[in-house]
Amino acid sequence: HGPHGPDGSHWARGAAPHDAGMAALPRPPARPVLWRRVPAGRVLLFAPHPDDEVVGTGGILLLHRQQQDPVHVVVATDGALGDPEGRFAGQDLVAIRKAESVRGLAEIDVHDCTFWGFPEGHELSGADVERAVSAAVQELRARNPDVVYLPWRLDGHPDHHTLHHIVALALERVGFGGLALGYEVWNPMVPDVIVDVSPVFERKRRAMHRHESQLSYVPYDHCIGGLNAFRALVHMRGNGYGEALSLVRGVLPSTLAENA
């Protein structure tokens, strides 16, 4: 409602109550910054399942590629549980989902991907966690990224939540000095950044459409399109699409922020 309340009255942003006897109201969350460009440099993205890489950050990754940034994607789990009704019985679902991921990434000009093949939906032991953290450390050292993307801290799928903490431990272990950012899939976040992906959203949509096996169960292209459209509310007057990010590690570059 801008500077006016729902009843038309004027509400000054951050104004204190006029009655000195009232307790000060808590302040709202900080307004996210708007990026129309992404940070330059080598990019490493960690995805829990084959498709999260395009669902969460398909537009962002394409913006990186359009400015010639090297992008490497790690898909952590094999996607074997992605057929709960047995629609692909007798077929190699792991191979199907890997091929879908490769095709989806090609739609956004990403051709460099590693598939760890860990089982999904698995409760990790201490040894499992150590193996996964070691794998993430190896990727970080091999790729030497400037920017890392990972699921945000409170994403509501157990595998997403687990991968966040695994990558966060790996970032700490290597003393990562770059920028690490969390992305949303299952749970909307209170973001630190909104990235305007309007110019590339249709290519993100095409990338999601390459995951036919999963869209046969849930039309998440529709759901994610709605989420990304909602992200245009704060800065873009409801026009276009945005992808939301939360700061995990490092400092947001002030040169990218706009006040649109």
Backbone as CSV, one residue per row, in Angstrom:
resi,resn,N_x,N_y,N_z,CA_x,CA_y,CA_z,C_x,C_y,C_z
1,HIS,0.813,-1.205,0.000,0.000,0.000,0.000,0.854,1.266,0.000
2,GLY,2.148,1.163,-0.223,3.010,2.327,-0.277,2.990,3.064,1.049
3,PRO,2.999,4.413,1.027,3.074,5.174,2.270,1.735,5.262,2.986
4,HIS,0.662,4.702,2.409,-0.656,4.826,2.993,-1.118,3.480,3.533
5,GLY,-1.873,3.530,4.605,-2.438,2.318,5.164,-3.625,1.849,4.361
6,PRO,-4.161,0.669,4.673,-5.306,0.136,3.935,-6.518,1.058,3.976
7,ASP,-6.646,1.903,5.035,-7.786,2.805,5.148,-7.516,4.176,4.546
8,GLY,-6.371,4.347,3.874,-6.040,5.616,3.248,-5.266,6.555,4.134
9,SER,-5.087,6.215,5.412,-4.333,7.087,6.301,-2.854,7.024,5.969
10,HIS,-2.133,8.063,6.347,-0.704,8.137,6.028,0.091,7.460,7.134
11,TRP,0.916,6.493,6.748,1.817,5.811,7.685,3.239,6.114,7.242
12,ALA,3.981,6.855,8.016,5.378,7.120,7.669,6.194,5.869,7.908
13,ARG,7.060,5.544,6.955,7.885,4.341,7.102,8.766,4.452,8.345
14,GLY,8.597,3.487,9.246,9.433,3.435,10.430,9.084,4.475,11.477
15,ALA,7.927,5.145,11.354,7.590,6.200,12.308,7.264,5.611,13.665
16,ALA,7.603,6.352,14.718,7.299,5.921,16.077,5.890,6.357,16.432
17,PRO,5.223,5.666,17.370,3.884,6.077,17.790,3.921,7.493,18.345
18,HIS,2.802,8.253,18.136,2.733,9.626,18.632,2.573,9.668,20.144
19,ASP,1.908,8.669,20.703,1.664,8.643,22.144,2.933,8.205,22.852
20,ALA,3.539,9.116,23.600,4.802,8.799,24.264,4.645,7.681,25.271
21,GLY,3.397,7.427,25.684,3.190,6.361,26.656,3.173,4.975,26.046
22,MET,3.117,4.889,24.721,3.079,3.579,24.057,4.488,3.025,23.894
23,ALA,4.589,1.733,23.984,5.878,1.096,23.702,6.170,1.198,22.207
24,ALA,7.425,1.339,21.864,7.814,1.399,20.447,7.478,0.088,19.765
25,LEU,6.944,0.181,18.567,6.605,-1.021,17.821,7.871,-1.654,17.246
26,PRO,7.897,-2.979,17.120,9.068,-3.608,16.490,9.155,-3.209,15.029
27,ARG,10.363,-3.102,14.528,10.569,-2.716,13.147,10.343,-3.910,12.232
28,PRO,9.884,-3.680,11.009,9.691,-4.788,10.055,11.029,-5.307,9.551
29,PRO,11.030,-6.446,8.879,12.292,-6.913,8.276,12.854,-5.888,7.310
30,ALA,14.152,-5.887,7.165,14.795,-4.953,6.239,14.298,-5.190,4.820
31,ARG,14.163,-4.132,4.079,13.750,-4.227,2.679,14.868,-4.886,1.872
32,PRO,14.562,-5.908,1.069,15.624,-6.530,0.276,16.153,-5.568,-0.777
33,VAL,17.403,-5.753,-1.143,17.954,-4.970,-2.244,17.556,-5.613,-3.558
34,LEU,17.578,-4.824,-4.601,17.267,-5.297,-5.945,18.541,-5.389,-6.765
35,TRP,18.746,-6.543,-7.398,19.838,-6.702,-8.360,19.247,-6.923,-9.742
36,ARG,19.727,-6.187,-10.702,19.390,-6.486,-12.099,20.552,-7.187,-12.793
37,ARG,21.686,-7.231,-12.120,22.840,-8.012,-12.556,23.254,-8.907,-11.396
38,VAL,24.084,-9.867,-11.676,24.584,-10.777,-10.649,26.083,-10.570,-10.479
39,PRO,26.653,-10.968,-9.334,28.092,-10.759,-9.121,28.911,-11.530,-10.154
40,ALA,29.933,-10.911,-10.653,30.802,-11.562,-11.635,31.756,-12.525,-10.942
41,GLY,32.099,-13.603,-11.647,33.082,-14.541,-11.115,32.668,-15.984,-11.325
42,ARG,33.482,-16.877,-10.808,33.225,-18.314,-10.925,32.091,-18.703,-9.983
43,VAL,31.171,-19.513,-10.499,29.957,-19.860,-9.767,29.916,-21.363,-9.510
44,LEU,29.541,-21.720,-8.272,29.311,-23.112,-7.898,27.948,-23.184,-7.226
45,LEU,27.077,-24.023,-7.758,25.737,-24.180,-7.197,25.537,-25.607,-6.718
46,PHE,24.972,-25.744,-5.512,24.636,-27.047,-4.949,23.124,-27.224,-4.976
47,ALA,22.656,-28.279,-5.655,21.232,-28.584,-5.758,20.943,-29.905,-5.043
48,PRO,19.892,-29.973,-4.243,19.579,-31.231,-3.560,19.161,-32.340,-4.523
49,HIS,18.302,-32.026,-5.497,17.762,-33.023,-6.429,17.927,-32.529,-7.864
50,PRO,17.847,-33.447,-8.837,17.834,-33.018,-10.235,16.539,-32.247,-10.523
51,ASP,16.609,-30.982,-10.686,15.602,-29.975,-11.048,15.672,-28.746,-10.142
52,ASP,16.186,-28.905,-8.906,16.275,-27.748,-8.014,17.195,-26.665,-8.576
53,GLU,18.150,-27.057,-9.386,19.094,-26.084,-9.939,18.393,-25.072,-10.838
54,VAL,17.371,-25.519,-11.583,16.646,-24.573,-12.436,15.434,-23.994,-11.725
55,VAL,14.810,-24.760,-10.847,13.654,-24.259,-10.101,14.054,-23.084,-9.211
56,GLY,15.150,-23.237,-8.470,15.552,-22.210,-7.520,16.282,-21.046,-8.138
57,THR,17.154,-21.321,-9.109,18.056,-20.271,-9.600,18.251,-20.302,-11.115
58,GLY,17.269,-20.820,-11.849,17.452,-20.901,-13.299,17.719,-19.560,-13.945
59,GLY,17.005,-18.539,-13.511,17.228,-17.203,-14.062,18.572,-16.637,-13.674
60,ILE,18.947,-16.812,-12.423,20.231,-16.311,-11.935,21.387,-16.957,-12.686
61,LEU,21.323,-18.278,-12.861,22.415,-18.957,-13.558,22.530,-18.472,-15.003
62,LEU,21.402,-18.227,-15.651,21.468,-17.735,-17.022,22.047,-16.319,-17.063
63,LEU,21.708,-15.488,-16.094,22.322,-14.159,-16.032,23.839,-14.264,-15.873
64,HIS,24.291,-15.219,-15.065,25.736,-15.444,-14.951,26.328,-15.840,-16.300
65,ARG,25.680,-16.755,-16.992,26.231,-17.207,-18.259,26.233,-16.086,-19.303
66,GLN,25.232,-15.217,-19.255,25.184,-14.125,-20.223,26.319,-13.131,-20.027
67,GLN,26.904,-13.108,-18.825,28.084,-12.262,-18.630,29.367,-13.098,-18.612
68,GLN,29.266,-14.311,-19.165,30.415,-15.197,-19.392,31.034,-15.753,-18.100
69,ASP,30.279,-15.811,-17.026,30.794,-16.413,-15.798,30.795,-17.937,-15.928
70,PRO,31.879,-18.610,-15.548,31.862,-20.080,-15.512,30.899,-20.555,-14.418
71,VAL,30.048,-21.516,-14.747,29.065,-22.038,-13.793,29.198,-23.548,-13.719
72,HIS,29.362,-24.054,-12.499,29.366,-25.491,-12.268,28.253,-25.828,-11.284
73,VAL,27.495,-26.879,-11.597,26.374,-27.311,-10.765,26.684,-28.687,-10.183
74,VAL,26.416,-28.842,-8.896,26.505,-30.141,-8.226,25.093,-30.562,-7.846
75,VAL,24.664,-31.717,-8.307,23.377,-32.298,-7.914,23.665,-33.407,-6.911
76,ALA,23.141,-33.246,-5.704,23.578,-34.103,-4.602,22.959,-35.495,-4.625
77,THR,21.650,-35.601,-4.890,20.990,-36.908,-4.774,20.589,-37.445,-6.139
78,ASP,20.247,-38.733,-6.158,20.022,-39.411,-7.437,18.607,-39.266,-7.984
79,GLY,17.662,-38.752,-7.189,16.292,-38.577,-7.680,15.496,-39.854,-7.801
80,ALA,15.958,-40.934,-7.171,15.312,-42.238,-7.342,13.920,-42.312,-6.733
81,LEU,13.583,-41.412,-5.828,12.262,-41.433,-5.196,11.258,-40.549,-5.920
82,GLY,11.598,-40.087,-7.097,10.738,-39.171,-7.837,9.635,-39.833,-8.632
83,ASP,9.288,-41.079,-8.303,8.220,-41.795,-9.007,7.354,-42.539,-7.997
84,PRO,6.663,-41.818,-7.112,5.952,-42.477,-6.017,4.821,-43.395,-6.456
85,GLU,4.275,-43.210,-7.655,3.170,-44.048,-8.123,3.620,-45.105,-9.126
86,GLY,4.903,-45.210,-9.351,5.403,-46.241,-10.257,5.072,-46.007,-11.719
87,ARG,4.950,-44.772,-12.131,4.628,-44.474,-13.524,5.773,-44.820,-14.476
88,PHE,6.982,-44.900,-13.933,8.151,-45.203,-14.761,8.727,-46.568,-14.403
89,ALA,7.861,-47.461,-13.955,8.298,-48.806,-13.577,8.969,-49.493,-14.764
90,GLY,10.070,-50.172,-14.464,10.823,-50.857,-15.501,11.797,-49.970,-16.237
91,GLN,11.804,-48.681,-15.919,12.749,-47.757,-16.527,13.763,-47.311,-15.474
92,ASP,14.888,-46.833,-15.938,15.941,-46.361,-15.039,15.659,-44.904,-14.698
93,LEU,14.933,-44.684,-13.585,14.532,-43.334,-13.235,15.733,-42.441,-12.933
94,VAL,16.772,-42.994,-12.333,17.965,-42.197,-12.040,18.561,-41.647,-13.335
95,ALA,18.650,-42.506,-14.349,19.182,-42.066,-15.639,18.249,-41.047,-16.292
96,ILE,16.938,-41.256,-16.156,15.971,-40.319,-16.728,16.137,-38.932,-16.109
97,ARG,16.237,-38.901,-14.791,16.315,-37.611,-14.118,17.658,-36.916,-14.369
98,LYS,18.702,-37.695,-14.499,19.997,-37.101,-14.846,19.937,-36.472,-16.233
99,ALA,19.328,-37.170,-17.174,19.211,-36.638,-18.535,18.330,-35.396,-18.564
100,GLU,17.265,-35.390,-17.764,16.409,-34.203,-17.681,17.191,-33.014,-17.137
101,SER,18.024,-33.264,-16.135,18.826,-32.192,-15.559,19.789,-31.621,-16.593
102,VAL,20.432,-32.494,-17.341,21.374,-32.041,-18.374,20.644,-31.199,-19.420
103,ARG,19.463,-31.643,-19.851,18.710,-30.893,-20.855,18.215,-29.564,-20.296
104,GLY,17.761,-29.584,-19.053,17.292,-28.346,-18.444,18.400,-27.319,-18.307
105,LEU,19.561,-27.760,-17.872,20.690,-26.842,-17.741,21.138,-26.307,-19.097
106,ALA,21.060,-27.135,-20.122,21.437,-26.671,-21.464,20.549,-25.515,-21.914
107,GLU,19.290,-25.497,-21.470,18.383,-24.399,-21.824,18.863,-23.063,-21.262
108,ILE,19.641,-23.109,-20.189,20.159,-21.867,-19.599,21.677,-21.771,-19.784
109,ASP,22.178,-22.512,-20.777,23.577,-22.411,-21.195,24.559,-22.864,-20.124
110,VAL,24.159,-23.831,-19.309,25.065,-24.443,-18.329,25.342,-25.872,-18.777
111,HIS,26.613,-26.210,-18.903,26.993,-27.517,-19.458,28.003,-28.242,-18.572
112,ASP,28.188,-27.767,-17.367,29.211,-28.308,-16.480,28.529,-28.745,-15.183
113,CYS,28.357,-30.048,-15.012,27.560,-30.541,-13.890,28.155,-31.832,-13.336
114,THR,28.116,-31.966,-12.024,28.544,-33.179,-11.331,27.341,-33.769,-10.599
115,PHE,27.160,-35.084,-10.716,26.079,-35.781,-10.015,26.698,-36.680,-8.949
116,TRP,26.494,-36.310,-7.686,27.037,-37.115,-6.603,26.348,-38.471,-6.502
117,GLY,25.061,-38.519,-6.765,24.333,-39.787,-6.720,24.032,-40.304,-5.332
118,PHE,24.025,-39.435,-4.327,23.654,-39.865,-2.979,22.167,-40.227,-2.953
119,PRO,21.761,-41.173,-2.125,20.334,-41.520,-2.044,19.536,-40.378,-1.419
120,GLU,18.350,-40.115,-1.975,17.529,-39.048,-1.405,16.620,-39.610,-0.314
121,GLY,16.076,-38.703,0.493,15.172,-39.114,1.549,15.815,-40.006,2.582
122,HIS,17.104,-39.827,2.803,17.866,-40.719,3.675,18.270,-39.964,4.938
123,GLU,18.017,-40.560,6.098,18.461,-39.960,7.350,19.950,-40.222,7.521
124,LEU,20.719,-39.163,7.583,22.172,-39.293,7.543,22.757,-39.636,8.904
125,SER,23.686,-40.565,8.894,24.494,-40.843,10.070,25.637,-39.834,10.131
126,GLY,26.396,-39.866,11.221,27.561,-38.994,11.312,28.552,-39.261,10.196
127,ALA,28.719,-40.544,9.847,29.637,-40.896,8.763,29.133,-40.369,7.423
128,ASP,27.797,-40.418,7.221,27.213,-39.891,5.985,27.466,-38.392,5.862
129,VAL,27.270,-37.685,6.968,27.483,-36.232,6.959,28.931,-35.917,6.614
130,GLU,29.844,-36.631,7.232,31.261,-36.384,6.969,31.604,-36.659,5.510
131,ARG,31.035,-37.722,4.940,31.300,-38.033,3.538,30.774,-36.919,2.633
132,ALA,29.570,-36.409,2.945,28.994,-35.349,2.128,29.762,-34.045,2.286
133,VAL,30.150,-33.700,3.508,30.932,-32.482,3.724,32.261,-32.581,2.981
134,SER,32.886,-33.744,3.037,34.157,-33.929,2.326,33.980,-33.765,0.824
135,ALA,32.852,-34.274,0.299,32.583,-34.108,-1.130,32.393,-32.636,-1.481
136,ALA,31.697,-31.893,-0.616,31.511,-30.463,-0.861,32.830,-29.703,-0.767
137,VAL,33.659,-30.064,0.188,34.983,-29.447,0.314,35.792,-29.685,-0.952
138,GLN,35.734,-30.901,-1.467,36.474,-31.224,-2.693,35.997,-30.356,-3.861
139,GLU,34.679,-30.169,-3.980,34.154,-29.319,-5.049,34.610,-27.869,-4.882
140,LEU,34.566,-27.380,-3.659,34.973,-25.998,-3.410,36.440,-25.783,-3.758
141,ARG,37.272,-26.734,-3.399,38.689,-26.595,-3.694,38.975,-26.766,-5.184
142,ALA,38.242,-27.650,-5.832,38.474,-27.887,-7.255,37.980,-26.729,-8.112
143,ARG,36.842,-26.144,-7.730,36.224,-25.093,-8.567,36.679,-23.694,-8.186
144,ASN,37.124,-23.509,-6.939,37.584,-22.209,-6.451,36.585,-21.100,-6.802
145,PRO,35.338,-21.237,-6.352,34.316,-20.279,-6.781,34.433,-18.925,-6.087
146,ASP,33.895,-17.926,-6.759,33.712,-16.613,-6.147,32.330,-16.496,-5.514
147,VAL,31.357,-17.184,-6.117,29.975,-17.154,-5.635,29.478,-18.582,-5.509
148,VAL,28.858,-18.883,-4.362,28.276,-20.207,-4.107,26.790,-20.032,-3.830
149,TYR,25.983,-20.861,-4.461,24.544,-20.901,-4.189,24.207,-22.241,-3.549
150,LEU,23.341,-22.215,-2.533,22.927,-23.406,-1.811,21.508,-23.200,-1.316
151,PRO,20.794,-24.271,-0.962,19.446,-24.066,-0.412,19.497,-23.178,0.820
152,TRP,18.454,-22.358,0.991,18.458,-21.466,2.146,18.208,-22.246,3.430
153,ARG,18.470,-21.631,4.546,18.582,-22.296,5.839,17.309,-23.015,6.281
154,LEU,16.145,-22.481,5.932,14.890,-23.058,6.410,14.045,-23.614,5.272
155,ASP,14.662,-23.981,4.169,13.877,-24.589,3.094,13.247,-25.881,3.615
156,GLY,11.964,-26.085,3.251,11.149,-27.045,3.983,11.192,-28.483,3.547
157,HIS,12.126,-28.891,2.747,12.297,-30.306,2.394,13.508,-30.828,3.156
158,PRO,13.415,-32.005,3.760,14.558,-32.506,4.547,15.868,-32.546,3.776
159,ASP,15.831,-32.945,2.508,17.076,-32.997,1.732,17.643,-31.604,1.485
160,HIS,16.777,-30.617,1.300,17.234,-29.241,1.110,17.858,-28.711,2.401
161,HIS,17.172,-28.975,3.501,17.667,-28.524,4.800,19.029,-29.156,5.092
162,THR,19.139,-30.456,4.825,20.390,-31.168,5.070,21.518,-30.615,4.209
163,LEU,21.238,-30.386,2.918,22.302,-29.913,2.030,22.766,-28.516,2.428
164,HIS,21.841,-27.672,2.898,22.276,-26.365,3.378,23.353,-26.516,4.441
165,HIS,23.083,-27.345,5.427,24.025,-27.459,6.543,25.320,-28.158,6.128
166,ILE,25.232,-29.098,5.222,26.439,-29.760,4.720,27.343,-28.753,4.009
167,VAL,26.752,-27.951,3.118,27.561,-26.974,2.381,28.075,-25.890,3.317
168,ALA,27.242,-25.463,4.277,27.701,-24.452,5.235,28.903,-24.957,6.027
169,LEU,28.884,-26.220,6.425,30.037,-26.799,7.129,31.269,-26.822,6.227
170,ALA,31.058,-27.162,4.955,32.179,-27.199,4.014,32.756,-25.804,3.784
171,LEU,31.888,-24.810,3.674,32.363,-23.432,3.505,33.214,-23.004,4.694
172,GLU,32.771,-23.395,5.883,33.538,-23.067,7.082,34.864,-23.806,7.085
173,ARG,34.839,-25.056,6.682,36.055,-25.879,6.727,37.134,-25.339,5.796
174,VAL,36.741,-24.836,4.636,37.746,-24.326,3.689,38.044,-22.846,3.928
175,GLY,37.335,-22.215,4.879,37.535,-20.790,5.104,37.124,-19.954,3.912
176,PHE,35.983,-20.295,3.322,35.535,-19.639,2.096,35.415,-18.133,2.304
177,GLY,36.062,-17.369,1.448,36.077,-15.926,1.578,35.236,-15.195,0.553
178,GLY,34.479,-15.936,-0.250,33.641,-15.301,-1.262,32.232,-15.040,-0.756
179,LEU,31.295,-15.046,-1.676,29.896,-14.751,-1.380,29.075,-16.024,-1.494
180,ALA,28.375,-16.395,-0.426,27.494,-17.567,-0.430,26.063,-17.101,-0.206
181,LEU,25.150,-17.575,-1.042,23.773,-17.115,-1.041,22.819,-18.300,-1.059
182,GLY,21.764,-18.217,-0.243,20.753,-19.260,-0.207,19.594,-18.932,-1.135
183,TYR,19.025,-19.974,-1.766,17.881,-19.794,-2.657,16.686,-20.580,-2.130
184,GLU,15.486,-20.212,-2.579,14.257,-20.803,-2.068,13.641,-21.754,-3.089
185,VAL,13.024,-22.814,-2.579,12.224,-23.717,-3.404,10.929,-24.057,-2.674
186,TRP,11.027,-24.725,-1.532,9.848,-25.233,-0.829,9.238,-24.225,0.131
187,ASN,10.036,-23.369,0.703,9.538,-22.362,1.635,10.000,-20.982,1.200
188,PRO,9.076,-20.028,1.036,9.511,-18.649,0.777,10.298,-18.105,1.966
189,MET,11.303,-17.341,1.661,12.154,-16.726,2.677,11.794,-15.252,2.849
190,VAL,12.303,-14.633,3.912,12.389,-13.178,3.983,13.736,-12.836,3.372
191,PRO,13.766,-12.335,2.136,15.023,-12.276,1.390,15.889,-11.079,1.734
192,ASP,17.162,-11.231,1.453,18.098,-10.109,1.483,18.235,-9.471,0.107
193,VAL,18.002,-10.280,-0.940,18.175,-9.821,-2.321,17.032,-10.345,-3.167
194,ILE,16.535,-9.515,-4.066,15.674,-9.958,-5.158,16.440,-9.717,-6.457
195,VAL,16.597,-10.766,-7.251,17.260,-10.636,-8.548,16.182,-10.563,-9.628
196,ASP,16.191,-9.509,-10.409,15.239,-9.345,-11.506,15.621,-10.311,-12.627
197,VAL,14.803,-11.350,-12.807,15.066,-12.329,-13.866,14.020,-12.235,-14.977
198,SER,13.316,-11.115,-15.020,12.254,-10.953,-16.021,12.742,-11.201,-17.448
199,PRO,13.910,-10.652,-17.845,14.327,-10.834,-19.242,14.628,-12.282,-19.615
200,VAL,14.875,-13.143,-18.627,15.280,-14.520,-18.928,14.279,-15.540,-18.394
201,PHE,13.132,-15.079,-17.884,12.242,-16.030,-17.222,11.694,-17.087,-18.173
202,GLU,11.400,-16.726,-19.409,10.844,-17.735,-20.322,11.849,-18.843,-20.596
203,ARG,13.128,-18.535,-20.588,14.123,-19.605,-20.740,14.192,-20.452,-19.481
204,LYS,14.001,-19.841,-18.315,13.899,-20.645,-17.090,12.686,-21.569,-17.187
205,ARG,11.569,-21.061,-17.680,10.386,-21.900,-17.812,10.670,-23.093,-18.726
206,ARG,11.360,-22.838,-19.829,11.696,-23.936,-20.738,12.609,-24.950,-20.043
207,ALA,13.524,-24.455,-19.218,14.405,-25.362,-18.478,13.598,-26.244,-17.525
208,MET,12.631,-25.669,-16.826,11.787,-26.479,-15.946,10.993,-27.509,-16.739
209,HIS,10.562,-27.159,-17.939,9.779,-28.088,-18.753,10.578,-29.304,-19.201
210,ARG,11.881,-29.261,-19.096,12.685,-30.429,-19.456,12.584,-31.541,-18.403
211,HIS,12.017,-31.239,-17.261,11.880,-32.228,-16.191,10.490,-32.864,-16.261
212,GLU,10.245,-33.545,-17.378,8.920,-34.099,-17.642,8.482,-35.108,-16.592
213,SER,9.414,-35.897,-16.084,9.019,-36.934,-15.118,8.428,-36.316,-13.862
214,GLN,8.971,-35.207,-13.438,8.482,-34.579,-12.213,7.253,-33.714,-12.465
215,LEU,7.185,-33.070,-13.623,6.005,-32.282,-13.947,4.777,-33.167,-14.150
216,SER,4.986,-34.441,-14.432,3.849,-35.350,-14.554,3.159,-35.558,-13.211
217,TYR,3.855,-35.277,-12.132,3.281,-35.371,-10.788,2.824,-34.013,-10.254
218,VAL,3.650,-33.001,-10.388,3.354,-31.677,-9.826,3.705,-30.615,-10.868
219,PRO,2.763,-29.779,-11.267,3.074,-28.705,-12.227,3.807,-27.554,-11.532
220,TYR,5.031,-27.833,-11.098,5.731,-26.825,-10.299,6.190,-25.640,-11.130
221,ASP,6.168,-25.767,-12.452,6.446,-24.587,-13.269,5.408,-23.504,-12.991
222,HIS,4.160,-23.919,-12.790,3.092,-22.982,-12.429,3.346,-22.390,-11.044
223,CYS,3.699,-23.252,-10.081,3.905,-22.784,-8.704,5.108,-21.856,-8.605
224,ILE,6.209,-22.232,-9.221,7.418,-21.409,-9.159,7.230,-20.130,-9.959
225,GLY,6.491,-20.206,-11.057,6.179,-18.985,-11.785,5.424,-18.000,-10.913
226,GLY,4.492,-18.506,-10.094,3.766,-17.642,-9.168,4.668,-17.056,-8.105
227,LEU,5.572,-17.892,-7.559,6.506,-17.407,-6.549,7.417,-16.333,-7.130
228,ASN,7.931,-16.568,-8.323,8.821,-15.591,-8.944,8.071,-14.314,-9.326
229,ALA,6.792,-14.440,-9.718,5.993,-13.248,-9.986,5.765,-12.454,-8.700
230,PHE,5.512,-13.152,-7.599,5.330,-12.478,-6.311,6.566,-11.682,-5.928
231,ARG,7.745,-12.170,-6.271,8.988,-11.478,-5.923,9.139,-10.154,-6.666
232,ALA,8.270,-9.885,-7.645,8.289,-8.593,-8.328,7.495,-7.539,-7.565
233,LEU,6.841,-7.925,-6.465,5.963,-7.004,-5.757,6.708,-5.836,-5.135
234,VAL,7.838,-6.097,-4.478,8.485,-5.071,-3.663,9.108,-3.977,-4.508
235,HIS,9.885,-4.351,-5.516,10.667,-3.365,-6.258,10.124,-3.056,-7.647
236,MET,9.398,-4.005,-8.242,9.070,-3.877,-9.661,7.589,-3.634,-9.904
237,ARG,6.882,-3.197,-8.847,5.468,-2.847,-8.950,4.638,-3.999,-9.498
238,GLY,5.067,-5.216,-9.202,4.300,-6.384,-9.606,4.478,-6.784,-11.048
239,ASN,5.435,-6.200,-11.738,5.671,-6.524,-13.145,6.935,-7.347,-13.288
240,GLY,6.832,-8.491,-13.947,8.011,-9.316,-14.186,8.179,-10.403,-13.155
241,TYR,9.432,-10.847,-13.010,9.756,-11.998,-12.172,11.063,-11.751,-11.428
242,GLY,11.129,-12.284,-10.221,12.358,-12.197,-9.440,12.671,-13.514,-8.762
243,GLU,13.934,-13.732,-8.484,14.381,-14.861,-7.661,14.983,-14.291,-6.388
244,ALA,14.646,-14.913,-5.260,15.028,-14.388,-3.948,16.255,-15.122,-3.421
245,LEU,17.086,-14.367,-2.702,18.302,-14.912,-2.110,18.458,-14.411,-0.685
246,SER,19.081,-15.240,0.153,19.452,-14.824,1.505,20.962,-14.946,1.654
247,LEU,21.534,-14.030,2.409,22.979,-14.030,2.607,23.363,-15.145,3.580
248,VAL,24.280,-15.997,3.166,24.799,-17.075,4.007,26.189,-16.735,4.519
249,ARG,27.004,-16.172,3.645,28.391,-15.889,4.013,28.917,-14.792,3.100
250,GLY,29.739,-13.893,3.641,30.321,-12.832,2.848,29.548,-11.527,2.997
251,VAL,29.778,-10.616,2.071,29.183,-9.288,2.092,28.529,-9.017,0.754
252,LEU,27.284,-8.534,0.766,26.603,-8.209,-0.475,27.300,-7.039,-1.167
253,PRO,27.630,-7.175,-2.438,28.309,-6.058,-3.135,27.362,-4.879,-3.325
254,SER,27.723,-3.749,-2.772,26.855,-2.573,-2.836,26.710,-2.037,-4.249
255,THR,27.639,-2.358,-5.125,27.601,-1.827,-6.496,26.451,-2.400,-7.308
256,LEU,25.875,-3.523,-6.867,24.791,-4.139,-7.613,23.417,-3.653,-7.158
257,ALA,23.323,-3.072,-5.991,22.036,-2.740,-5.400,21.398,-1.547,-6.109
258,GLU,20.091,-1.675,-6.363,19.315,-0.586,-6.909,18.167,-0.282,-5.958
259,ASN,17.626,0.912,-6.078,16.513,1.322,-5.218,15.220,1.454,-5.994
260,ALA,15.115,0.671,-7.080,13.920,0.770,-7.928,12.679,0.355,-7.155
